[in-house]
Amino acid sequence: MAINQQQQENLFKGLGLFIEAFRPYLVTVLIQESGDRWPAKFVESLTPDQKIKWNQGLKNGSQPETLIDFPHLKSFAIQNKTLLKIDFERKVNDLPNWLGEIYEVRNKIAHFQEIEDDEVTKAWIHMKSIANILKMDELENEIKRLREGKTSATVSKNTNNQNHLAPWFRIVTPHLDIKQGRLDESVFAANLAEVALGNGREIYNNPVVFFSKTFLTKGIKSIAKRVVQGLNGGQDAQNRVVSLQTGFGGGKTHTLISLYHLAKWGKKITQSEYTKELIDTTGQPNFDSANIAVFTNTTNDPAQGRMVDGINIKTLWGELAYQLGGKAAYEIIRVNDEKMVAPKGLFKAVLEKSKPALILIDELADYCVSASAVKVE
């Protein structure tokens, strides 16, 4: 039997909490073994494709710890049983299977695939078992709470004086990293390139966690409405460029990440309780998932180019074409990219192959960030 939407969202949150707690543990174990060279030790367990993505993440400004992700965990556990045996003892032989099954569920939920109740149960049990073995009491309690569908905090009423304000610590529940004493201030630095690569902190990369913690300002809802209407082919479908101009810290990148998840989720975004307020403003998307291209100041190098899929991409136009339509779209403007000449009218053919499409451009100047929603009829 498939799980319902609320169970999926709780699972998404639980997976986010798990990876954010498990990453620091792995780093601690690796530092004890290899000191400051721990990233190189971790990379040894990655596949060639994973190493390419790891290096791309470093280029985009990601910290090595945040690049540790679910797909890496099983192979790391297989190749480093000696390191992990200190904590897991006899269970070290079970750990790769536990992590593999957790990843399978995470992969399905991230790609909106149906998940059976048995798979979910195993994932909850494995995460709780790992937290228990590592004596991560707060994580274990949070996983238990989410699995049971309980709220994060309860407010106790003062029966003697109903007008008495409850103490703040009975109302406000600190995040798990605060409870565990491991606040990392990098969590406050949103990075669109990381999100596009599927890297970085769960608070930005995990759409359920992101929207659950995002205050939907009037500005975010307004720009989201224009983008959804454009991708739906209605109003603003022809007026395709929207420029966001604010001072430093004004929320440009946060808005672009909101648009990224909105376009990625498509119709499925209406199933989340955390996006109901947003959908009330934007209207329902009528597309399953938009094609998305992201370009930032770290995306490519005009001099050296970026090697991907056997292609050396040098320009913004080449990067956008490849991200929107792969090699087939890139071939349309290959000559322009190689000669570093704007393709002009040719780019319309790229858009025709990839509609509906969302292009997000960030950090190209200190004063301007642009986002464009494209729907070609």
Secondary structure, 3 states (H helix, E strand, C coil): CECCHHHHHHHHHHHHHHHHHHHHHHHHHHHHHHHHHHHHHHHCCCCHHHHHHHHHHHHCCCCHHHHCCHHHHHHHHHHCHHHHHHHHHHHHHCHHHHHHHHHHHHHHHHCCCCCEHHHHHHHHHHHHHHHHHCCCHHHHHHHHHHHHCCCCCCCCCCCCCCCCCCCHHHCCCCCHHHHCCCCCHHHHCCCHHHHHHCCCCHHHHCHHHHHHHCCCCHHHHHHHHHHHHHHCCCCCCCCCEEEECCCCCCCHHHHHHHHHHHHHHHHHHHHCHHHHHHHHHHCCCCCCCCEEEEECCCCCCCCCCEEECCEEECCHHHHHHHHHHHHHHHHHCHHHHHHCCCCHHHHHHHHHHHCCEEEEECCCCCCCEEEEEECCC
